[in-house]
């Protein structure tokens, strides 16, 4: 009994369930990026006698179609758990970087409506936004409630009412409604230790029926929007928001986050052999750098078309090759940084 109490009270130094969710989502993202950049078709149509790539498509698409947004929710929740951000000194650097990124890629740099809007701009502005919002509960409670409301309104309503310029709709990472997502999960992480320090322990008896009812309810009432597009139709399908579809996936994802935060589950995962090495993967510790690095490999798919024609089954594993290659390169980069820093310190002594 005493060991159980100690396990419950001990703070979670590493949330292993989050690491598992992150890696699973990253691998699904790589899986679809390979197809998008190689063929740019909505339907993965390679026949089974040529390739097995299509075999995972239905499963991966059904579960991870909101993969990018899963990563955003997970990341900003973890940022919110930190009582004091160590990155406020980077605030103006982020603003300058955001402006420089947009201006450098725009045909008319002085016209903000002409700026391309992508995932990097979205993430930087989201990060700046959550840093600016005070961590006071009187502010965070209404913001969390409003964020849920915003995420429950179809995108077409925002597009029509706000007359959102096409440039801002260049990719799926529209500020409305998706800026509400990091605010919601960051606010949830801020409010938890202040108001519910004991809530995220072992799951209470009353929680199980609540989670199951919500999950089953959304599964039953969500319409069938057709097959998941893996190419040019992806952004309209996922980011031009269909609230029921969004919440169906996020309720399940939030349930797994909830399980991951319980000390009993975290402790059980911690006892699995190799889990600490898994958590220390570059894709977990340096997700931003790893994600950026994988973009250098994606264009290889187009240049390897002749090779795919002769060895089609090699295409099945291209996404896994990218995952492993990026892991090795980023690990080497940060190991080199540690070595160089140690040598500089030694020279300065």
C-alpha positions as CSV (number, residue, x, y, z in Angstrom):
1,X,0.0,0.0,0.0
2,X,2.8,2.4,0.9
3,X,4.6,1.9,-2.4
4,X,1.3,2.5,-4.2
5,X,0.9,5.8,-2.4
6,X,4.4,6.9,-3.1
7,X,3.9,6.0,-6.8
8,X,0.8,8.1,-6.9
9,X,2.3,11.2,-5.2
10,X,5.6,11.1,-7.1
11,X,5.5,13.7,-10.0
12,X,5.7,12.3,-13.5
13,X,9.3,13.1,-14.6
14,X,8.6,11.5,-18.0
15,X,5.2,10.7,-19.4
16,X,6.0,7.6,-21.4
17,X,2.5,7.3,-22.8
18,X,2.9,10.7,-24.5
19,X,6.2,9.5,-26.1
20,X,4.3,6.5,-27.5
21,X,1.5,8.6,-28.8
22,X,4.0,11.1,-30.3
23,X,6.1,8.4,-32.2
24,X,2.9,6.6,-33.5
25,X,1.6,9.9,-34.8
26,X,4.9,10.9,-36.4
27,X,5.2,7.6,-38.2
28,X,1.7,8.0,-39.6
29,X,2.6,11.5,-40.8
30,X,5.7,10.2,-42.5
31,X,3.6,7.5,-44.1
32,X,1.3,9.9,-45.7
33,X,4.0,12.5,-46.6
34,X,5.8,9.9,-48.6
35,X,2.7,9.2,-50.7
36,X,1.7,12.9,-51.0
37,X,5.1,14.1,-52.2
38,X,5.7,11.1,-54.5
39,X,2.3,10.7,-56.2
40,X,0.1,13.5,-55.0
41,X,-3.0,11.4,-55.4
42,X,-5.9,11.2,-52.9
43,X,-6.3,7.4,-53.3
44,X,-3.4,5.1,-52.7
45,X,-4.1,2.8,-55.6
46,X,-1.0,0.6,-55.8
47,X,-2.3,-3.0,-56.3
48,X,-1.3,-5.6,-53.8
49,X,0.6,-7.7,-56.3
50,X,2.9,-4.6,-56.8
51,X,3.1,-3.1,-53.4
52,X,1.8,-3.6,-49.8
53,X,1.8,0.1,-49.1
54,X,-2.0,0.3,-49.4
55,X,-2.6,-2.4,-46.7
56,X,-2.0,0.0,-43.8
57,X,-3.7,3.0,-45.4
58,X,-7.3,2.5,-44.1
59,X,-6.1,1.8,-40.5
60,X,-3.6,4.7,-40.4
61,X,-5.9,7.1,-42.1
62,X,-8.9,6.3,-39.9
63,X,-7.0,6.7,-36.7
64,X,-4.3,9.3,-37.5
65,X,-6.0,11.6,-40.0
66,X,-5.7,14.4,-37.4
67,X,-2.1,13.5,-36.7
68,X,-0.6,17.0,-37.0
69,X,-3.3,18.4,-34.7
70,X,-2.6,15.6,-32.2
71,X,1.0,16.6,-32.1
72,X,0.0,20.3,-31.5
73,X,-2.3,19.3,-28.6
74,X,0.3,17.1,-27.0
75,X,3.1,19.6,-27.4
76,X,1.2,22.6,-26.0
77,X,-0.2,20.6,-23.1
78,X,3.4,19.8,-22.1
79,X,4.4,23.4,-22.5
80,X,1.6,24.4,-20.2
81,X,2.7,22.0,-17.5
82,X,5.8,24.0,-17.0
83,X,5.0,26.5,-14.3
84,X,7.5,29.1,-15.7
85,X,8.4,29.2,-19.3
86,X,12.1,29.3,-19.9
87,X,11.6,30.7,-23.4
88,X,10.2,34.2,-22.8
89,X,13.5,35.8,-23.8
90,X,12.8,34.3,-27.3
91,X,9.6,36.2,-27.7
92,X,10.8,39.0,-29.9
93,X,13.1,36.6,-31.8
94,X,10.0,34.5,-32.7
95,X,8.1,37.5,-33.9
96,X,11.0,38.6,-36.0
97,X,11.4,35.1,-37.4
98,X,7.8,34.8,-38.2
99,X,7.8,38.2,-40.1
100,X,11.0,37.2,-41.9
101,X,9.6,33.9,-42.9
102,X,6.5,35.4,-44.4
103,X,8.2,38.4,-46.0
104,X,10.9,36.2,-47.6
105,X,8.3,33.9,-49.3
106,X,5.9,36.6,-50.4
107,X,5.7,38.3,-53.8
108,X,4.5,41.4,-52.2
109,X,6.3,41.4,-48.8
110,X,4.6,44.6,-47.4
111,X,1.1,43.2,-47.9
112,X,0.3,40.8,-45.0
113,X,-2.7,39.4,-46.9
114,X,-0.3,38.0,-49.5
115,X,1.7,36.0,-47.0
116,X,1.7,32.2,-47.3
117,X,0.4,30.5,-44.2
118,X,2.0,27.2,-43.2
119,X,2.6,25.0,-40.2
120,X,5.7,26.9,-39.1
121,X,3.9,30.2,-39.1
122,X,1.0,28.7,-37.2
123,X,3.2,27.1,-34.6
124,X,5.3,30.2,-34.0
125,X,2.2,32.4,-33.6
126,X,0.5,29.9,-31.4
127,X,3.6,29.7,-29.2
128,X,3.7,33.5,-28.9
129,X,0.0,33.6,-28.1
130,X,0.1,31.2,-25.2
131,X,3.1,33.0,-23.8
132,X,1.2,36.3,-23.8
133,X,-1.9,34.9,-22.1
134,X,-1.6,35.3,-18.3
135,X,-1.8,32.0,-16.4
136,X,-4.5,33.2,-14.1
137,X,-7.5,30.9,-13.7
138,X,-10.0,33.8,-14.1
139,X,-8.6,34.2,-17.6
140,X,-7.9,30.5,-18.5
141,X,-11.3,29.1,-17.6
142,X,-13.2,31.3,-20.0
143,X,-10.6,30.8,-22.7
144,X,-10.8,27.0,-22.4
145,X,-14.6,27.2,-22.7
146,X,-14.5,29.5,-25.7
147,X,-11.8,27.3,-27.4
148,X,-14.1,24.3,-27.1
149,X,-16.9,26.4,-28.7
150,X,-14.6,27.6,-31.5
151,X,-13.6,24.1,-32.3
152,X,-17.2,23.1,-32.5
153,X,-18.2,25.5,-35.3
154,X,-17.8,24.4,-38.9
155,X,-15.0,26.1,-40.8
156,X,-17.3,27.4,-43.5
157,X,-18.9,29.7,-40.9
158,X,-15.5,31.4,-40.2
159,X,-14.7,31.6,-43.8
160,X,-17.9,33.4,-44.7
161,X,-18.3,35.6,-41.6
162,X,-14.6,36.7,-41.4
163,X,-14.1,36.8,-45.2
164,X,-10.7,35.0,-44.7
165,X,-8.3,35.8,-47.6
166,X,-7.2,33.0,-49.8
167,X,-3.6,33.6,-48.8
168,X,-4.4,32.8,-45.2
169,X,-6.1,29.6,-46.4
170,X,-3.0,28.6,-48.4
171,X,-2.7,25.5,-46.3
172,X,-4.8,23.9,-43.6
173,X,-3.3,25.7,-40.7
174,X,-5.9,28.4,-40.5
175,X,-5.9,30.6,-37.4
176,X,-9.6,30.1,-37.1
177,X,-10.4,27.7,-35.7
178,X,-7.0,26.1,-35.1
179,X,-5.5,28.7,-32.9
180,X,-8.0,27.6,-30.3
181,X,-6.4,24.1,-30.1
182,X,-3.1,25.1,-28.5
183,X,-4.9,27.6,-26.3
184,X,-7.3,24.9,-25.1
185,X,-4.6,22.3,-24.3
186,X,-2.2,24.9,-22.9
187,X,-4.9,26.2,-20.6
188,X,-5.9,22.7,-19.5
189,X,-2.3,22.1,-18.4
190,X,-2.2,25.4,-16.6
191,X,-5.4,24.8,-14.7
192,X,-4.7,21.2,-13.7
193,X,-2.1,21.8,-11.0
194,X,-3.8,24.9,-9.7
195,X,-7.3,23.4,-9.3
196,X,-7.2,19.7,-9.7
197,X,-3.9,18.4,-8.5
198,X,-5.4,15.1,-7.5
199,X,-7.6,14.6,-10.5
200,X,-5.0,13.1,-12.8
201,X,-4.1,10.2,-10.5
202,X,-5.6,6.8,-11.0
203,X,-8.8,7.0,-13.0
204,X,-11.8,7.4,-10.8
205,X,-14.8,5.0,-11.0
206,X,-17.1,7.8,-12.3
207,X,-14.6,8.7,-15.1
208,X,-14.8,5.4,-17.0
209,X,-18.5,5.7,-18.0
210,X,-18.1,9.3,-18.9
211,X,-15.2,8.5,-21.3
212,X,-17.0,5.5,-22.8
213,X,-20.3,7.3,-23.3
214,X,-18.5,10.3,-25.0
215,X,-16.5,8.0,-27.3
216,X,-19.4,5.8,-28.2
217,X,-21.7,8.8,-28.7
218,X,-19.3,10.5,-31.2
219,X,-18.7,7.2,-33.0
220,X,-22.5,6.7,-33.5
221,X,-23.5,10.3,-34.4
222,X,-20.6,11.2,-36.8
223,X,-21.6,11.0,-40.4
224,X,-19.6,9.1,-43.0
225,X,-17.6,11.7,-44.9
226,X,-16.2,9.2,-47.3
227,X,-12.7,7.8,-47.7
228,X,-9.8,9.6,-46.3
229,X,-7.8,11.5,-49.0
230,X,-4.1,11.1,-48.8
231,X,-3.2,13.7,-51.4
232,X,-4.4,17.1,-52.6
233,X,-7.8,16.7,-50.9
234,X,-6.2,16.2,-47.5
235,X,-6.3,19.8,-46.2
236,X,-10.0,20.4,-47.2
237,X,-11.0,17.1,-45.6
238,X,-9.1,17.5,-42.3
239,X,-8.6,21.3,-41.7
240,X,-11.8,22.7,-43.2
241,X,-13.4,21.7,-40.0
242,X,-16.2,19.1,-39.6
243,X,-16.7,19.4,-35.8
244,X,-18.2,15.9,-35.2
245,X,-15.3,14.3,-37.1
246,X,-12.8,16.4,-35.2
247,X,-14.2,15.6,-31.8
248,X,-14.7,11.9,-32.5
249,X,-10.9,11.6,-33.0
250,X,-9.9,14.0,-30.3
251,X,-12.1,12.4,-27.6
252,X,-10.2,9.1,-28.2
253,X,-6.9,10.9,-28.2
254,X,-7.7,12.8,-25.0
255,X,-8.6,9.5,-23.4
256,X,-5.2,8.1,-24.2
257,X,-3.6,11.3,-22.9
258,X,-5.6,10.8,-19.7
259,X,-4.4,7.2,-19.3
260,X,-0.8,8.3,-19.9
261,X,-1.1,10.8,-17.1
262,X,-2.1,8.3,-14.4
263,X,0.9,7.3,-12.3
264,X,-0.2,3.6,-12.4
265,X,-0.1,3.5,-16.2
266,X,3.1,5.6,-16.3
267,X,4.7,3.3,-13.8
268,X,3.8,0.2,-15.7
269,X,5.2,1.7,-18.9
270,X,8.4,2.7,-17.0
271,X,9.0,-1.0,-16.1
272,X,8.9,-2.1,-19.7
273,X,12.4,-2.9,-20.9
274,X,13.7,-0.4,-23.4
275,X,11.0,2.3,-22.8
276,X,13.6,4.8,-21.5
277,X,15.6,4.4,-24.7
278,X,12.4,4.8,-26.7
279,X,11.6,8.0,-24.9
280,X,15.1,9.3,-25.5
281,X,14.7,9.0,-29.3
282,X,15.5,12.2,-31.2
283,X,11.9,12.2,-32.5
284,X,10.7,12.5,-28.9
285,X,13.4,14.8,-27.5
286,X,13.9,17.0,-30.6
287,X,10.7,16.8,-32.5
288,X,10.9,20.2,-34.1
289,X,14.3,19.6,-35.5
290,X,13.5,16.1,-36.6
291,X,10.3,17.2,-38.4
292,X,12.2,19.9,-40.2
293,X,14.9,17.4,-41.2
294,X,12.5,14.9,-42.6
295,X,11.5,17.4,-45.3
296,X,14.9,17.1,-46.9
297,X,14.2,13.4,-47.6
298,X,10.7,13.7,-48.9
299,X,11.7,14.9,-52.4
300,X,13.7,11.8,-52.9
301,X,10.4,9.9,-53.7
302,X,9.9,11.9,-56.9
303,X,13.5,11.3,-58.0
304,X,13.3,7.6,-57.3
305,X,10.3,6.9,-59.6
306,X,12.4,4.8,-62.0
307,X,13.7,2.8,-59.0
308,X,10.2,2.3,-57.7
309,X,9.1,1.0,-61.1
310,X,11.8,-1.7,-60.9
311,X,11.5,-2.4,-57.2
312,X,8.0,-1.4,-56.2
313,X,8.1,-3.1,-52.8
314,X,11.0,-0.9,-51.8
315,X,8.5,2.0,-51.8
316,X,6.6,0.3,-48.9
317,X,9.5,1.0,-46.6
318,X,10.6,4.4,-47.8
319,X,8.8,6.1,-44.9
320,X,10.5,3.9,-42.4
321,X,13.9,4.6,-44.0
322,X,13.2,8.4,-43.5
323,X,12.2,7.8,-39.9
324,X,15.4,5.9,-39.1
325,X,17.7,8.2,-41.1
326,X,16.4,11.4,-39.4
327,X,16.7,9.7,-36.0
328,X,20.4,8.9,-36.7
329,X,21.2,12.4,-38.1
330,X,19.6,14.4,-35.4
331,X,21.1,12.2,-32.7
332,X,24.5,12.8,-34.2
333,X,23.9,16.6,-34.5
334,X,23.0,16.9,-30.8
335,X,25.8,14.6,-29.7
336,X,28.3,16.8,-31.7
337,X,26.8,19.9,-30.0
338,X,27.4,18.4,-26.6
339,X,31.0,17.5,-27.5
340,X,31.8,20.9,-29.0
341,X,30.3,22.7,-26.0
342,X,32.4,20.6,-23.6
343,X,35.5,21.4,-25.6
344,X,34.7,25.2,-25.6
345,X,34.2,25.1,-21.8
346,X,37.5,23.2,-21.4
347,X,39.3,25.8,-23.6
348,X,37.9,28.7,-21.6
349,X,39.1,27.3,-18.2
